[in-house]
Amino acid sequence: MSATEATQSPSTKVVPSENILNDKWDVVLSNSLVKTGLGFGFGVITSVLFFKRRAWPVWLGVGFGAGRGYAEGDAIFRDTKAGVRTVKA
């Protein structure tokens, strides 16, 4: 029995920092992809309905989506809960 096993209770499980970082990256990348996709979709719909199929509403929507994904990713890596919803799986 190693020293770390002797000091931990049986219900405590050690999670390597690589796994924590990988889980955070998975959440950040999927969140950014979803936000950017929603911004793109909103920009396309806005462009078609209101702006005679101009390109700038699409790029504006993509920019807002990517910016929101970046902001939430930054909050996830800093372990702050400012503006980030948490979902327990």
C-alpha positions as CSV (number, residue, x, y, z in Angstrom):
1,M,0.0,0.0,0.0
2,S,1.4,3.4,-1.0
3,A,1.5,6.5,1.2
4,T,-1.2,8.2,-0.8
5,E,-3.5,5.3,-0.5
6,A,-3.0,5.1,3.3
7,T,-3.8,8.8,3.8
8,Q,-7.0,8.9,1.7
9,S,-10.4,7.6,2.7
10,P,-11.9,4.8,0.7
11,S,-14.6,7.1,-0.8
12,T,-12.1,9.7,-2.1
13,K,-11.0,9.3,-5.6
14,V,-7.9,11.0,-6.9
15,V,-8.4,12.7,-10.3
16,P,-5.3,13.6,-12.2
17,S,-5.0,17.3,-13.2
18,E,-4.8,16.2,-16.9
19,N,-8.4,14.8,-16.7
20,I,-9.7,18.0,-15.1
21,L,-8.1,20.1,-17.8
22,N,-9.3,17.8,-20.5
23,D,-12.9,18.0,-19.2
24,K,-12.7,21.8,-19.1
25,W,-11.4,22.0,-22.6
26,D,-14.2,19.7,-23.8
27,V,-16.8,22.0,-22.2
28,V,-15.2,25.2,-23.5
29,L,-14.8,24.0,-27.1
30,S,-18.3,22.5,-27.3
31,N,-19.8,25.7,-25.7
32,S,-17.9,27.9,-28.1
33,L,-19.0,25.9,-31.1
34,V,-22.7,26.0,-30.1
35,K,-22.6,29.8,-29.3
36,T,-20.8,30.6,-32.6
37,G,-23.3,28.4,-34.5
38,L,-26.3,30.1,-32.9
39,G,-24.8,33.5,-33.7
40,F,-24.3,32.4,-37.3
41,G,-27.9,31.2,-37.6
42,F,-29.3,34.3,-36.0
43,G,-27.2,36.4,-38.4
44,V,-28.4,34.5,-41.4
45,I,-32.0,34.8,-40.4
46,T,-31.6,38.5,-39.6
47,S,-29.8,39.1,-42.9
48,V,-32.4,37.4,-45.0
49,L,-35.4,39.0,-43.2
50,F,-34.3,42.5,-42.6
51,F,-31.1,43.5,-44.5
52,K,-31.5,42.3,-48.1
53,R,-29.0,39.5,-47.7
54,R,-26.1,41.6,-46.6
55,A,-23.1,39.8,-45.1
56,W,-22.5,42.0,-42.0
57,P,-25.3,40.6,-39.8
58,V,-23.9,37.1,-40.2
59,W,-20.4,38.3,-39.2
60,L,-21.8,40.3,-36.4
61,G,-23.7,37.2,-35.1
62,V,-20.6,35.0,-35.4
63,G,-18.6,37.6,-33.6
64,F,-21.1,37.9,-30.7
65,G,-21.3,34.1,-30.5
66,A,-17.5,33.6,-30.5
67,G,-17.0,36.4,-28.0
68,R,-19.6,34.9,-25.6
69,G,-17.9,31.5,-26.0
70,Y,-14.6,33.0,-25.2
71,A,-15.9,34.8,-22.1
72,E,-17.5,31.7,-20.7
73,G,-14.4,29.7,-21.5
74,D,-12.3,32.2,-19.6
75,A,-14.6,32.0,-16.6
76,I,-14.5,28.2,-16.7
77,F,-10.7,28.1,-16.7
78,R,-10.5,30.7,-13.9
79,D,-13.0,28.7,-11.8
80,T,-15.3,31.7,-11.4
81,K,-19.1,31.4,-11.8
82,A,-19.7,34.8,-13.3
83,G,-22.3,34.4,-16.0
84,V,-21.7,30.7,-16.5
85,R,-24.5,28.1,-16.0
86,T,-23.5,24.9,-14.5
87,V,-25.2,21.6,-15.4
88,K,-24.6,18.6,-13.3
89,A,-24.5,15.4,-15.3
